[in-house]
Amino acid sequence: MVRLVGISDSISLSYRALCKSRYDKSKWKIAGHLRGAVNADDFRDDMLFFLFLRSVSDNDEIEAARKPRKDYPTLAGDAG
């Protein structure tokens, strides 16, 4: 099946690109505002630490959902 690209498609793509560009600029502006007077290296270290903690937390939740430990208490409504 051949699909012809019309003017509306190119306008839609341009509009999406413009929105993404504005969104990206806003994200960086907000990040800069939140960072404030903090040294960029310190900010990076803090963010990497938070990403690490999030990764550990997410992996722990996935593992707990996949294979619950026997010594964890169960709620009255839990099957099993």
C-alpha positions in Angstrom: 0.0 0.0 0.0 1.4 3.4 -1.0 0.6 6.4 1.2 1.0 9.8 -0.2 2.3 12.5 2.1 0.1 15.5 1.9 0.4 19.1 3.1 -1.5 18.3 6.3 1.0 15.5 7.1 4.0 17.9 6.7 2.2 20.5 8.8 1.5 18.0 11.4 5.1 16.9 11.5 6.3 20.5 11.7 3.9 21.2 14.5 5.0 18.2 16.4 8.6 19.1 16.0 7.9 22.7 17.1 6.0 21.4 20.2 8.9 19.0 21.1 11.4 21.8 20.7 9.4 24.0 23.0 9.0 21.2 25.5 12.7 20.4 25.5 13.6 24.0 26.0 11.1 24.2 28.9 12.5 21.1 30.5 16.1 22.5 30.4 14.9 25.9 31.7 13.0 24.2 34.6 16.1 22.0 35.4 18.3 25.0 35.4 15.9 26.8 37.8 15.7 23.8 40.1 19.5 23.5 40.1 19.9 27.1 41.1 23.3 28.0 42.4 24.4 24.4 42.8 27.6 23.4 41.1 26.8 21.4 37.9 29.1 18.5 39.1 27.3 18.3 42.4 24.0 18.4 40.7 25.0 15.6 38.4 26.2 13.5 41.3 23.0 14.0 43.1 20.9 13.1 40.1 23.0 10.0 39.4 22.5 8.9 43.0 18.7 9.4 42.8 18.6 7.5 39.5 20.5 4.7 41.1 18.1 4.6 44.1 15.1 4.6 41.7 16.7 1.7 39.7 17.3 -0.3 42.9 13.7 0.4 44.1 12.2 -0.6 40.7 14.2 -3.8 40.5 13.3 -4.6 44.1 9.6 -4.2 43.4 9.8 -6.3 40.2 11.6 -9.0 42.1 9.2 -8.9 45.0 6.2 -9.2 42.7 7.8 -12.0 40.8 8.9 -14.1 43.7 7.5 -13.2 47.1 9.5 -14.2 50.1 8.1 -16.8 52.5 8.9 -14.8 55.6 6.8 -11.8 54.5 3.4 -11.5 56.2 0.3 -11.8 54.1 -2.8 -9.7 54.3 -6.1 -11.3 55.2 -7.4 -10.7 51.6 -4.3 -12.2 49.9 -4.7 -15.6 48.2 -1.9 -17.9 48.8 
